[in-house]
């Protein structure tokens, strides 16, 4: 990473890190939604879980 900072600059590296973090968070959300669905729950929004079969 230090090499990329020297060659491309910090702005380029920060953009890449931000894109990676966004992709990582989306993957976590997708996994959580899938797990909730398997357990009989669903998402009312990004952060609220509701029971569908209770």
N, C-alpha and C positions, 0 to 999 in steps of 0.2 A: 504494500500500500504506500509506503514511503516513496518508492520509485514513481508511482503514478502521480503523487503530489508534486514531485520535482518536475516530472515531464509534462503532465497535463494541467496542473494547477489545483488549488484547493476547491474551487467552485465545481470543477468537473467531478472530483471525488465525492464532494458533498451531495451532488445531484444523484450520483450512483448509489450512495448510501441511503438517501431518502427513498429512492425507487425500490431498493432492496427491502427496506423496513416496511413500506406500504404493501409490497407483495407478500412478505412474511406474515403481516397482520391479517391480510385477506385470507391466506391459507389457514391460519389459526381459526378465524371466524367460520370458514367453510367446514373445517373439521368439527368445530363445536356444534354447528347446525346439524351436521350429519349424525353426530353422537346423540344430540337431543332428539332427533327424529327416530333413531333406533330405540331410544328409551321411552318413546311415547310422548315426548314433549315437543313444543314448537316455539318459535320466536315471534313475539308480537312486535318487537323492534330489535335493533342490534344488541341491546343489553338486557332486555326483559325476557324471561323464560316463562311460558305458561304451560300448564298441564292440559293435554288434549284428551286423555283418556281417563281422567280422574272423576 
